[in-house]
């Protein structure tokens, strides 16, 4: 574990506080158990974090890593994912400044930095660079053994990428533990790993071993917990996504929660690809989980609808329409909490 309760994090968020590029950082701002002492974003420096993001925390937004040093961070975490996975030169120079100033570095990008010649030579004692996206050693192919576990395995699936799968899983686990249930999150992406949950950075794993990597993480905890909440990735509908099928096969889920952004009719990065009506998407995921009877399969028990872009009245209408269309419980985890989703899971024991 690199990050602890004593870590003081400066979050590199250039151009990310109000865009999908900053999804990792925004999740850290919501869920990190380590204190975040400054947000670095030259575009929004000096503005209120709560007004920018809706996250009710009084964390200063500053223009540079140099300015963030005044808040005595011990770690710089990269909270953005620029197109192509590489930081522009001026932003990389801020990583150099952070390391030379004694900060450790959390890197969620695809490009490894731990051995970078501009960074590694400047590391001092007790200073480190954590490349989060790494393939674990010793992986094998999947075997479907997770289906034999006694625990309930809840997987979030989606109609597209970035529709709320991780947040839904984190909120469900928090609610389950609040009810005294023995539950755990299985992380499958860099953000969740940076938050401290165990698992695997699935997009760093060679495709032949992807389902085996998920299976290994699930088997590691499946006998010690009653509920495993497994972070979803990608979508069966998105032509760029390769993660969803290995998640279904590796985790052998007992329950599915379908996540969708209200009103979205096409894949965000592929506008020529339509999103089918929700009942058809529900049927798709259930059929793929069964694979024609090769596996026990799983049921979509509820819909998590992302309505953050809608007014209260519009959101209420969207929730009602989704519930009517699918016949399933439907809620927005951020507006209304996840009790309705958790109740649906508990009402459908396997």
BALOBA-1460 file (C-alpha; in Angstrom, 3 decimals):
// residues 350
<rec num="1" residu="x" x="0.000" y="0.000" z="0.000"/>
<rec num="2" residu="x" x="1.610" y="3.244" z="-1.145"/>
<rec num="3" residu="x" x="-1.020" y="5.734" z="0.013"/>
<rec num="4" residu="x" x="-1.895" y="5.831" z="3.703"/>
<rec num="5" residu="x" x="-3.983" y="7.988" z="6.022"/>
<rec num="6" residu="x" x="-0.830" y="10.046" z="6.608"/>
<rec num="7" residu="x" x="-0.234" y="10.791" z="2.929"/>
<rec num="8" residu="x" x="-0.888" y="14.414" z="1.976"/>
<rec num="9" residu="x" x="-1.911" y="14.446" z="-1.676"/>
<rec num="10" residu="x" x="-1.596" y="17.193" z="-4.260"/>
<rec num="11" residu="x" x="-3.795" y="16.215" z="-7.199"/>
<rec num="12" residu="x" x="-2.575" y="17.060" z="-10.717"/>
<rec num="13" residu="x" x="-5.785" y="18.011" z="-12.543"/>
<rec num="14" residu="x" x="-4.858" y="20.398" z="-15.375"/>
<rec num="15" residu="x" x="-7.935" y="20.806" z="-17.633"/>
<rec num="16" residu="x" x="-9.650" y="18.005" z="-15.715"/>
<rec num="17" residu="x" x="-11.796" y="19.526" z="-12.984"/>
<rec num="18" residu="x" x="-14.654" y="20.024" z="-15.438"/>
<rec num="19" residu="x" x="-14.064" y="17.321" z="-18.047"/>
<rec num="20" residu="x" x="-14.041" y="13.536" z="-18.381"/>
<rec num="21" residu="x" x="-10.257" y="13.748" z="-18.618"/>
<rec num="22" residu="x" x="-10.271" y="14.272" z="-14.842"/>
<rec num="23" residu="x" x="-12.449" y="11.282" z="-13.921"/>
<rec num="24" residu="x" x="-9.680" y="9.705" z="-11.826"/>
<rec num="25" residu="x" x="-9.047" y="12.885" z="-9.878"/>
<rec num="26" residu="x" x="-12.723" y="13.606" z="-9.298"/>
<rec num="27" residu="x" x="-13.178" y="10.099" z="-7.881"/>
<rec num="28" residu="x" x="-10.206" y="10.608" z="-5.588"/>
<rec num="29" residu="x" x="-11.711" y="13.873" z="-4.399"/>
<rec num="30" residu="x" x="-14.948" y="12.048" z="-3.544"/>
<rec num="31" residu="x" x="-13.581" y="8.861" z="-2.029"/>
<rec num="32" residu="x" x="-9.915" y="9.129" z="-1.011"/>
<rec num="33" residu="x" x="-9.217" y="8.224" z="2.611"/>
<rec num="34" residu="x" x="-5.904" y="10.080" z="2.354"/>
<rec num="35" residu="x" x="-6.223" y="13.858" z="2.731"/>
<rec num="36" residu="x" x="-6.034" y="15.878" z="-0.488"/>
<rec num="37" residu="x" x="-4.452" y="19.226" z="0.356"/>
<rec num="38" residu="x" x="-4.434" y="20.910" z="-3.079"/>
<rec num="39" residu="x" x="-5.830" y="20.526" z="-6.594"/>
<rec num="40" residu="x" x="-3.556" y="21.691" z="-9.430"/>
<rec num="41" residu="x" x="-5.454" y="23.062" z="-12.449"/>
<rec num="42" residu="x" x="-4.277" y="26.181" z="-14.216"/>
<rec num="43" residu="x" x="-7.692" y="26.652" z="-15.875"/>
<rec num="44" residu="x" x="-9.683" y="26.978" z="-12.644"/>
<rec num="45" residu="x" x="-7.097" y="28.176" z="-10.102"/>
<rec num="46" residu="x" x="-8.573" y="30.273" z="-7.318"/>
<rec num="47" residu="x" x="-12.148" y="29.079" z="-7.814"/>
<rec num="48" residu="x" x="-14.253" y="27.074" z="-5.363"/>
<rec num="49" residu="x" x="-13.884" y="23.314" z="-5.738"/>
<rec num="50" residu="x" x="-17.493" y="22.812" z="-4.678"/>
<rec num="51" residu="x" x="-18.777" y="25.260" z="-7.290"/>
<rec num="52" residu="x" x="-16.624" y="23.589" z="-9.949"/>
<rec num="53" residu="x" x="-17.416" y="19.961" z="-9.171"/>
<rec num="54" residu="x" x="-20.278" y="19.796" z="-6.676"/>
<rec num="55" residu="x" x="-17.942" y="17.997" z="-4.254"/>
<rec num="56" residu="x" x="-18.452" y="19.638" z="-0.833"/>
<rec num="57" residu="x" x="-14.816" y="19.984" z="0.177"/>
<rec num="58" residu="x" x="-12.866" y="23.174" z="0.838"/>
<rec num="59" residu="x" x="-9.680" y="22.161" z="-0.985"/>
<rec num="60" residu="x" x="-7.707" y="24.967" z="-2.654"/>
<rec num="61" residu="x" x="-7.382" y="24.937" z="-6.438"/>
<rec num="62" residu="x" x="-3.981" y="26.279" z="-7.486"/>
<rec num="63" residu="x" x="-2.312" y="26.973" z="-10.818"/>
<rec num="64" residu="x" x="0.834" y="24.838" z="-10.491"/>
<rec num="65" residu="x" x="2.709" y="22.220" z="-8.494"/>
<rec num="66" residu="x" x="4.968" y="25.025" z="-7.283"/>
<rec num="67" residu="x" x="1.926" y="26.738" z="-5.759"/>
<rec num="68" residu="x" x="0.712" y="23.449" z="-4.258"/>
<rec num="69" residu="x" x="3.965" y="23.050" z="-2.301"/>
<rec num="70" residu="x" x="2.757" y="25.736" z="0.103"/>
<rec num="71" residu="x" x="0.195" y="23.192" z="1.401"/>
<rec num="72" residu="x" x="2.959" y="20.698" z="2.319"/>
<rec num="73" residu="x" x="1.960" y="17.675" z="0.213"/>
<rec num="74" residu="x" x="3.970" y="14.466" z="0.452"/>
<rec num="75" residu="x" x="2.573" y="12.888" z="-2.724"/>
<rec num="76" residu="x" x="1.620" y="14.131" z="-6.179"/>
<rec num="77" residu="x" x="-1.121" y="11.987" z="-7.749"/>
<rec num="78" residu="x" x="-1.846" y="12.249" z="-11.472"/>
<rec num="79" residu="x" x="-5.625" y="12.676" z="-11.611"/>
<rec num="80" residu="x" x="-5.986" y="13.215" z="-15.362"/>
<rec num="81" residu="x" x="-5.865" y="10.963" z="-18.412"/>
<rec num="82" residu="x" x="-4.908" y="13.075" z="-21.458"/>
<rec num="83" residu="x" x="-5.690" y="11.758" z="-24.912"/>
<rec num="84" residu="x" x="-2.971" y="9.317" z="-25.912"/>
<rec num="85" residu="x" x="-2.031" y="8.666" z="-22.291"/>
<rec num="86" residu="x" x="0.942" y="11.051" z="-22.276"/>
<rec num="87" residu="x" x="1.337" y="14.316" z="-20.380"/>
<rec num="88" residu="x" x="2.271" y="17.439" z="-22.370"/>
<rec num="89" residu="x" x="5.853" y="18.547" z="-21.735"/>
<rec num="90" residu="x" x="4.977" y="21.465" z="-19.409"/>
<rec num="91" residu="x" x="2.937" y="19.140" z="-17.199"/>
<rec num="92" residu="x" x="5.674" y="16.496" z="-17.175"/>
<rec num="93" residu="x" x="8.074" y="19.195" z="-16.032"/>
<rec num="94" residu="x" x="5.816" y="19.642" z="-13.021"/>
<rec num="95" residu="x" x="6.301" y="15.957" z="-12.203"/>
<rec num="96" residu="x" x="10.042" y="16.574" z="-12.262"/>
<rec num="97" residu="x" x="9.616" y="19.553" z="-9.952"/>
<rec num="98" residu="x" x="7.483" y="17.492" z="-7.550"/>
<rec num="99" residu="x" x="10.021" y="14.658" z="-7.338"/>
<rec num="100" residu="x" x="12.916" y="17.087" z="-6.949"/>
<rec num="101" residu="x" x="10.962" y="18.757" z="-4.130"/>
<rec num="102" residu="x" x="10.756" y="15.455" z="-2.250"/>
<rec num="103" residu="x" x="7.261" y="14.305" z="-3.224"/>
<rec num="104" residu="x" x="6.424" y="10.738" z="-4.119"/>
<rec num="105" residu="x" x="4.378" y="10.154" z="-7.271"/>
<rec num="106" residu="x" x="1.236" y="8.130" z="-8.028"/>
<rec num="107" residu="x" x="0.976" y="7.449" z="-11.757"/>
<rec num="108" residu="x" x="-2.269" y="6.073" z="-13.169"/>
<rec num="109" residu="x" x="-1.266" y="6.592" z="-16.799"/>
<rec num="110" residu="x" x="-0.444" y="3.763" z="-19.199"/>
<rec num="111" residu="x" x="3.113" y="5.103" z="-19.583"/>
<rec num="112" residu="x" x="5.305" y="3.814" z="-16.715"/>
<rec num="113" residu="x" x="7.389" y="6.393" z="-14.879"/>
<rec num="114" residu="x" x="9.149" y="4.519" z="-12.054"/>
<rec num="115" residu="x" x="12.330" y="4.080" z="-14.092"/>
<rec num="116" residu="x" x="12.079" y="7.294" z="-16.100"/>
<rec num="117" residu="x" x="15.563" y="8.843" z="-16.396"/>
<rec num="118" residu="x" x="14.245" y="12.329" z="-15.641"/>
<rec num="119" residu="x" x="12.590" y="11.161" z="-12.414"/>
<rec num="120" residu="x" x="14.153" y="8.029" z="-10.896"/>
<rec num="121" residu="x" x="17.623" y="9.507" z="-10.199"/>
<rec num="122" residu="x" x="16.042" y="12.219" z="-8.046"/>
<rec num="123" residu="x" x="14.213" y="9.875" z="-5.672"/>
<rec num="124" residu="x" x="15.411" y="10.132" z="-2.088"/>
<rec num="125" residu="x" x="15.009" y="7.783" z="0.873"/>
<rec num="126" residu="x" x="11.363" y="6.820" z="1.516"/>
<rec num="127" residu="x" x="10.384" y="8.453" z="-1.780"/>
<rec num="128" residu="x" x="8.721" y="6.332" z="-4.474"/>
<rec num="129" residu="x" x="6.926" y="6.283" z="-7.827"/>
<rec num="130" residu="x" x="3.916" y="3.959" z="-8.028"/>
<rec num="131" residu="x" x="2.984" y="2.880" z="-11.561"/>
<rec num="132" residu="x" x="-0.565" y="1.709" z="-10.885"/>
<rec num="133" residu="x" x="-1.225" y="0.129" z="-14.272"/>
<rec num="134" residu="x" x="0.885" y="-3.021" z="-14.059"/>
<rec num="135" residu="x" x="0.111" y="-6.606" z="-14.991"/>
<rec num="136" residu="x" x="0.388" y="-8.816" z="-11.887"/>
<rec num="137" residu="x" x="2.948" y="-11.628" z="-12.091"/>
<rec num="138" residu="x" x="2.005" y="-15.268" z="-12.402"/>
<rec num="139" residu="x" x="-1.342" y="-14.874" z="-14.154"/>
<rec num="140" residu="x" x="-3.119" y="-17.818" z="-15.750"/>
<rec num="141" residu="x" x="-6.111" y="-18.072" z="-18.050"/>
<rec num="142" residu="x" x="-9.626" y="-18.070" z="-16.629"/>
<rec num="143" residu="x" x="-11.337" y="-21.299" z="-15.578"/>
<rec num="144" residu="x" x="-14.795" y="-20.234" z="-14.392"/>
<rec num="145" residu="x" x="-14.003" y="-21.330" z="-10.841"/>
<rec num="146" residu="x" x="-15.516" y="-18.187" z="-9.327"/>
<rec num="147" residu="x" x="-18.927" y="-19.755" z="-9.933"/>
<rec num="148" residu="x" x="-18.179" y="-22.199" z="-7.091"/>
<rec num="149" residu="x" x="-17.662" y="-19.483" z="-4.472"/>
<rec num="150" residu="x" x="-20.208" y="-19.171" z="-1.656"/>
<rec num="151" residu="x" x="-20.315" y="-15.348" z="-1.830"/>
<rec num="152" residu="x" x="-22.627" y="-13.101" z="-3.824"/>
<rec num="153" residu="x" x="-20.761" y="-11.356" z="-6.646"/>
<rec num="154" residu="x" x="-22.227" y="-8.073" z="-7.862"/>
<rec num="155" residu="x" x="-20.833" y="-6.638" z="-11.103"/>
<rec num="156" residu="x" x="-21.639" y="-3.195" z="-12.498"/>
<rec num="157" residu="x" x="-22.122" y="-3.197" z="-16.274"/>
<rec num="158" residu="x" x="-22.901" y="-0.279" z="-18.547"/>
<rec num="159" residu="x" x="-24.340" y="1.022" z="-21.767"/>
<rec num="160" residu="x" x="-21.058" y="2.889" z="-22.353"/>
<rec num="161" residu="x" x="-17.810" y="3.862" z="-20.702"/>
<rec num="162" residu="x" x="-17.818" y="6.561" z="-18.000"/>
<rec num="163" residu="x" x="-21.484" y="6.212" z="-17.017"/>
<rec num="164" residu="x" x="-20.987" y="5.625" z="-13.270"/>
<rec num="165" residu="x" x="-20.025" y="1.975" z="-12.804"/>
<rec num="166" residu="x" x="-17.199" y="2.546" z="-10.328"/>
<rec num="167" residu="x" x="-19.084" y="5.113" z="-8.248"/>
<rec num="168" residu="x" x="-22.107" y="2.821" z="-8.071"/>
<rec num="169" residu="x" x="-19.964" y="-0.059" z="-6.769"/>
<rec num="170" residu="x" x="-18.225" y="2.138" z="-4.187"/>
<rec num="171" residu="x" x="-21.538" y="3.502" z="-2.936"/>
<rec num="172" residu="x" x="-23.051" y="0.009" z="-2.782"/>
<rec num="173" residu="x" x="-20.138" y="-1.301" z="-0.726"/>
<rec num="174" residu="x" x="-20.370" y="1.652" z="1.649"/>
<rec num="175" residu="x" x="-24.108" y="1.091" z="2.075"/>
<rec num="176" residu="x" x="-23.680" y="-2.663" z="2.574"/>
<rec num="177" residu="x" x="-21.066" y="-2.169" z="5.256"/>
<rec num="178" residu="x" x="-23.319" y="0.429" z="6.864"/>
<rec num="179" residu="x" x="-25.936" y="-2.300" z="7.234"/>
<rec num="180" residu="x" x="-23.432" y="-4.623" z="8.854"/>
<rec num="181" residu="x" x="-22.892" y="-6.818" z="5.783"/>
<rec num="182" residu="x" x="-19.473" y="-8.381" z="5.219"/>
<rec num="183" residu="x" x="-18.580" y="-6.887" z="1.839"/>
<rec num="184" residu="x" x="-15.560" y="-5.823" z="-0.186"/>
<rec num="185" residu="x" x="-14.821" y="-3.971" z="-3.424"/>
<rec num="186" residu="x" x="-12.749" y="-5.675" z="-6.110"/>
<rec num="187" residu="x" x="-10.961" y="-2.950" z="-8.064"/>
<rec num="188" residu="x" x="-10.429" y="-3.399" z="-11.801"/>
<rec num="189" residu="x" x="-9.175" y="0.065" z="-12.789"/>
<rec num="190" residu="x" x="-6.388" y="2.419" z="-11.797"/>
<rec num="191" residu="x" x="-8.625" y="4.874" z="-9.955"/>
<rec num="192" residu="x" x="-10.086" y="2.304" z="-7.604"/>
<rec num="193" residu="x" x="-6.629" y="0.874" z="-6.941"/>
<rec num="194" residu="x" x="-5.409" y="4.383" z="-6.111"/>
<rec num="195" residu="x" x="-8.248" y="4.592" z="-3.599"/>
<rec num="196" residu="x" x="-6.834" y="1.565" z="-1.790"/>
<rec num="197" residu="x" x="-9.019" y="-1.326" z="-2.931"/>
<rec num="198" residu="x" x="-7.280" y="-4.537" z="-3.969"/>
<rec num="199" residu="x" x="-7.725" y="-5.991" z="-7.442"/>
<rec num="200" residu="x" x="-6.144" y="-5.597" z="-10.855"/>
<rec num="201" residu="x" x="-5.659" y="-2.839" z="-13.413"/>
<rec num="202" residu="x" x="-7.475" y="-4.804" z="-16.093"/>
<rec num="203" residu="x" x="-6.430" y="-2.633" z="-19.031"/>
<rec num="204" residu="x" x="-2.784" y="-3.413" z="-18.236"/>
<rec num="205" residu="x" x="-3.338" y="-7.168" z="-18.605"/>
<rec num="206" residu="x" x="-2.778" y="-9.073" z="-21.851"/>
<rec num="207" residu="x" x="-6.162" y="-10.089" z="-23.207"/>
<rec num="208" residu="x" x="-5.489" y="-13.856" z="-22.938"/>
<rec num="209" residu="x" x="-5.075" y="-13.474" z="-19.176"/>
<rec num="210" residu="x" x="-7.757" y="-10.862" z="-18.506"/>
<rec num="211" residu="x" x="-10.490" y="-13.201" z="-17.251"/>
<rec num="212" residu="x" x="-7.892" y="-15.113" z="-15.238"/>
<rec num="213" residu="x" x="-6.726" y="-11.888" z="-13.603"/>
<rec num="214" residu="x" x="-10.283" y="-11.037" z="-12.540"/>
<rec num="215" residu="x" x="-10.869" y="-14.605" z="-11.384"/>
<rec num="216" residu="x" x="-7.704" y="-14.547" z="-9.269"/>
<rec num="217" residu="x" x="-8.812" y="-11.356" z="-7.476"/>
<rec num="218" residu="x" x="-12.301" y="-12.728" z="-6.836"/>
<rec num="219" residu="x" x="-11.025" y="-16.099" z="-5.590"/>
<rec num="220" residu="x" x="-8.643" y="-14.300" z="-3.229"/>
<rec num="221" residu="x" x="-11.540" y="-12.849" z="-1.247"/>
<rec num="222" residu="x" x="-14.575" y="-14.944" z="-2.147"/>
<rec num="223" residu="x" x="-14.400" y="-17.212" z="0.913"/>
<rec num="224" residu="x" x="-13.907" y="-14.369" z="3.394"/>
<rec num="225" residu="x" x="-16.745" y="-12.041" z="2.392"/>
<rec num="226" residu="x" x="-20.451" y="-12.499" z="1.817"/>
<rec num="227" residu="x" x="-20.664" y="-9.834" z="-0.899"/>
<rec num="228" residu="x" x="-18.036" y="-8.842" z="-3.441"/>
<rec num="229" residu="x" x="-18.791" y="-5.633" z="-5.349"/>
<rec num="230" residu="x" x="-16.825" y="-5.819" z="-8.588"/>
<rec num="231" residu="x" x="-15.957" y="-2.628" z="-10.426"/>
<rec num="232" residu="x" x="-17.181" y="-2.696" z="-14.018"/>
<rec num="233" residu="x" x="-15.217" y="-1.540" z="-17.052"/>
<rec num="234" residu="x" x="-16.297" y="-0.546" z="-20.539"/>
<rec num="235" residu="x" x="-19.433" y="-1.866" z="-22.199"/>
<rec num="236" residu="x" x="-20.451" y="-4.706" z="-24.488"/>
<rec num="237" residu="x" x="-21.916" y="-1.989" z="-26.715"/>
<rec num="238" residu="x" x="-18.703" y="-0.002" z="-27.134"/>
<rec num="239" residu="x" x="-16.495" y="-1.183" z="-30.017"/>
<rec num="240" residu="x" x="-13.378" y="0.053" z="-28.193"/>
<rec num="241" residu="x" x="-14.062" y="-1.953" z="-25.037"/>
<rec num="242" residu="x" x="-12.327" y="-5.277" z="-24.403"/>
<rec num="243" residu="x" x="-12.827" y="-5.499" z="-20.619"/>
<rec num="244" residu="x" x="-16.494" y="-6.337" z="-20.074"/>
<rec num="245" residu="x" x="-16.475" y="-9.929" z="-21.292"/>
<rec num="246" residu="x" x="-13.420" y="-10.919" z="-19.189"/>
<rec num="247" residu="x" x="-15.167" y="-9.378" z="-16.180"/>
<rec num="248" residu="x" x="-18.271" y="-11.463" z="-16.798"/>
<rec num="249" residu="x" x="-16.279" y="-14.651" z="-17.277"/>
<rec num="250" residu="x" x="-13.722" y="-14.051" z="-14.537"/>
<rec num="251" residu="x" x="-16.095" y="-12.946" z="-11.778"/>
<rec num="252" residu="x" x="-19.031" y="-15.220" z="-12.704"/>
<rec num="253" residu="x" x="-21.400" y="-12.614" z="-11.206"/>
<rec num="254" residu="x" x="-24.544" y="-13.552" z="-9.349"/>
<rec num="255" residu="x" x="-26.069" y="-10.075" z="-9.808"/>
<rec num="256" residu="x" x="-25.678" y="-7.292" z="-12.375"/>
<rec num="257" residu="x" x="-26.399" y="-3.587" z="-11.928"/>
<rec num="258" residu="x" x="-26.864" y="-1.818" z="-15.268"/>
<rec num="259" residu="x" x="-25.487" y="1.737" z="-15.363"/>
<rec num="260" residu="x" x="-26.669" y="4.268" z="-17.940"/>
<rec num="261" residu="x" x="-26.497" y="8.024" z="-18.519"/>
<rec num="262" residu="x" x="-30.051" y="9.309" z="-18.839"/>
<rec num="263" residu="x" x="-30.888" y="10.414" z="-22.373"/>
<rec num="264" residu="x" x="-27.735" y="9.032" z="-23.990"/>
<rec num="265" residu="x" x="-28.714" y="7.418" z="-27.271"/>
<rec num="266" residu="x" x="-25.323" y="6.680" z="-28.881"/>
<rec num="267" residu="x" x="-21.846" y="5.629" z="-27.758"/>
<rec num="268" residu="x" x="-20.062" y="8.833" z="-26.745"/>
<rec num="269" residu="x" x="-16.888" y="8.315" z="-28.769"/>
<rec num="270" residu="x" x="-18.627" y="6.451" z="-31.585"/>
<rec num="271" residu="x" x="-21.738" y="8.482" z="-32.428"/>
<rec num="272" residu="x" x="-22.556" y="6.132" z="-35.313"/>
<rec num="273" residu="x" x="-23.176" y="3.325" z="-32.776"/>
<rec num="274" residu="x" x="-26.660" y="3.504" z="-31.197"/>
<rec num="275" residu="x" x="-27.455" y="2.394" z="-27.669"/>
<rec num="276" residu="x" x="-30.417" y="-0.008" z="-27.851"/>
<rec num="277" residu="x" x="-33.438" y="0.481" z="-25.588"/>
<rec num="278" residu="x" x="-32.645" y="-0.487" z="-21.988"/>
<rec num="279" residu="x" x="-34.792" y="-3.667" z="-21.986"/>
<rec num="280" residu="x" x="-32.713" y="-4.980" z="-24.886"/>
<rec num="281" residu="x" x="-29.479" y="-4.116" z="-23.089"/>
<rec num="282" residu="x" x="-30.712" y="-5.947" z="-19.979"/>
<rec num="283" residu="x" x="-31.472" y="-8.993" z="-22.110"/>
<rec num="284" residu="x" x="-28.071" y="-8.781" z="-23.823"/>
<rec num="285" residu="x" x="-26.114" y="-8.824" z="-20.560"/>
<rec num="286" residu="x" x="-28.168" y="-11.648" z="-19.115"/>
<rec num="287" residu="x" x="-27.773" y="-13.751" z="-22.266"/>
<rec num="288" residu="x" x="-24.026" y="-13.147" z="-22.486"/>
<rec num="289" residu="x" x="-23.623" y="-14.019" z="-18.807"/>
<rec num="290" residu="x" x="-25.322" y="-17.385" z="-19.467"/>
<rec num="291" residu="x" x="-23.478" y="-18.077" z="-22.756"/>
<rec num="292" residu="x" x="-26.285" y="-20.300" z="-23.944"/>
<rec num="293" residu="x" x="-26.262" y="-22.322" z="-20.727"/>
<rec num="294" residu="x" x="-22.513" y="-22.854" z="-20.331"/>
<rec num="295" residu="x" x="-22.675" y="-20.765" z="-17.132"/>
<rec num="296" residu="x" x="-25.327" y="-20.255" z="-14.477"/>
<rec num="297" residu="x" x="-25.693" y="-16.664" z="-15.623"/>
<rec num="298" residu="x" x="-26.779" y="-13.618" z="-13.703"/>
<rec num="299" residu="x" x="-29.744" y="-11.288" z="-13.544"/>
<rec num="300" residu="x" x="-29.808" y="-7.528" z="-13.940"/>
<rec num="301" residu="x" x="-31.579" y="-6.665" z="-10.689"/>
<rec num="302" residu="x" x="-31.636" y="-2.851" z="-10.918"/>
<rec num="303" residu="x" x="-30.708" y="0.208" z="-12.983"/>
<rec num="304" residu="x" x="-28.287" y="2.915" z="-11.807"/>
<rec num="305" residu="x" x="-29.186" y="6.006" z="-13.829"/>
<rec num="306" residu="x" x="-26.761" y="8.915" z="-14.077"/>
<rec num="307" residu="x" x="-28.907" y="12.085" z="-14.082"/>
<rec num="308" residu="x" x="-26.308" y="14.610" z="-12.952"/>
<rec num="309" residu="x" x="-26.783" y="16.668" z="-16.126"/>
<rec num="310" residu="x" x="-30.573" y="16.980" z="-15.611"/>
<rec num="311" residu="x" x="-32.799" y="19.166" z="-13.464"/>
<rec num="312" residu="x" x="-34.662" y="17.565" z="-10.566"/>
<rec num="313" residu="x" x="-37.876" y="17.378" z="-12.596"/>
<rec num="314" residu="x" x="-36.105" y="15.966" z="-15.655"/>
<rec num="315" residu="x" x="-34.282" y="13.430" z="-13.500"/>
<rec num="316" residu="x" x="-37.498" y="12.262" z="-11.861"/>
<rec num="317" residu="x" x="-39.074" y="11.760" z="-15.266"/>
<rec num="318" residu="x" x="-36.030" y="9.869" z="-16.588"/>
<rec num="319" residu="x" x="-36.004" y="7.568" z="-13.566"/>
<rec num="320" residu="x" x="-39.685" y="6.801" z="-13.955"/>
<rec num="321" residu="x" x="-39.305" y="6.122" z="-17.677"/>
<rec num="322" residu="x" x="-36.381" y="3.732" z="-17.132"/>
<rec num="323" residu="x" x="-38.215" y="1.896" z="-14.380"/>
<rec num="324" residu="x" x="-41.356" y="1.576" z="-16.487"/>
<rec num="325" residu="x" x="-39.430" y="0.400" z="-19.541"/>
<rec num="326" residu="x" x="-37.414" y="-2.276" z="-17.744"/>
<rec num="327" residu="x" x="-39.722" y="-3.231" z="-14.883"/>
<rec num="328" residu="x" x="-36.668" y="-2.935" z="-12.613"/>
<rec num="329" residu="x" x="-35.884" y="-0.694" z="-9.626"/>
<rec num="330" residu="x" x="-34.118" y="2.425" z="-10.858"/>
<rec num="331" residu="x" x="-32.335" y="5.226" z="-9.009"/>
<rec num="332" residu="x" x="-29.543" y="7.768" z="-9.305"/>
<rec num="333" residu="x" x="-26.915" y="6.772" z="-6.712"/>
<rec num="334" residu="x" x="-25.778" y="10.369" z="-6.217"/>
<rec num="335" residu="x" x="-29.167" y="12.059" z="-6.019"/>
<rec num="336" residu="x" x="-30.979" y="9.399" z="-4.041"/>
<rec num="337" residu="x" x="-28.401" y="6.985" z="-2.635"/>
<rec num="338" residu="x" x="-28.157" y="3.272" z="-3.359"/>
<rec num="339" residu="x" x="-30.571" y="1.756" z="-0.843"/>
<rec num="340" residu="x" x="-32.968" y="0.835" z="-3.633"/>
<rec num="341" residu="x" x="-30.156" y="-0.949" z="-5.523"/>
<rec num="342" residu="x" x="-28.957" y="-2.755" z="-2.410"/>
<rec num="343" residu="x" x="-32.485" y="-3.839" z="-1.551"/>
<rec num="344" residu="x" x="-32.837" y="-5.304" z="-5.045"/>
<rec num="345" residu="x" x="-29.615" y="-7.291" z="-4.567"/>
<rec num="346" residu="x" x="-30.675" y="-8.585" z="-1.147"/>
<rec num="347" residu="x" x="-34.108" y="-9.526" z="-2.496"/>
<rec num="348" residu="x" x="-32.531" y="-11.765" z="-5.131"/>
<rec num="349" residu="x" x="-30.276" y="-14.191" z="-3.235"/>
<rec num="350" residu="x" x="-28.498" y="-16.897" z="-5.187"/>
